């Protein structure tokens, strides 16, 4: 019966790969959410800029409120761009970890496959040796039986 000596290492690396996949998926969703929020802010600003609100504003106070909102959107967009960059950096780091853990697991799988092939070869040689011994003993017995 085949027993891979490094099975616990393979199991550990499979577990690491699984965790890396989950972490990557989580960081990808965060990145996508940040980008979506940035797009929403940019769309709001474009909408405000596309409609000529300044002509509809009656008082100076209305104009100040409008300008403060535009400034708020500008600051929010800049802050969100920073958050998107940070999420992208974390996503890239997670992607590299996933690649590494996948390679490490694959190396162990190749070792296991190689060990299994060696096991099969050893088993086939052992079986062939047994068959040769059986054939030799039958031949020897047939020679002994023919001498009587």
ABEGO torsion letter per residue (X at the ends): XBBBAAAAAAAAAAAAAAAAAAAAAAAAAAAAAAAAAAAAAAAAAAAAAABBAAAABABAAAAAAAAAAAAAAAAAAAAAAAAAAAAAAAAAAAAAAAAAAAAAAAAAAAAAAAAAAAAAAAAAAAAAAAAAAAAAAAAAAAAAAAAX
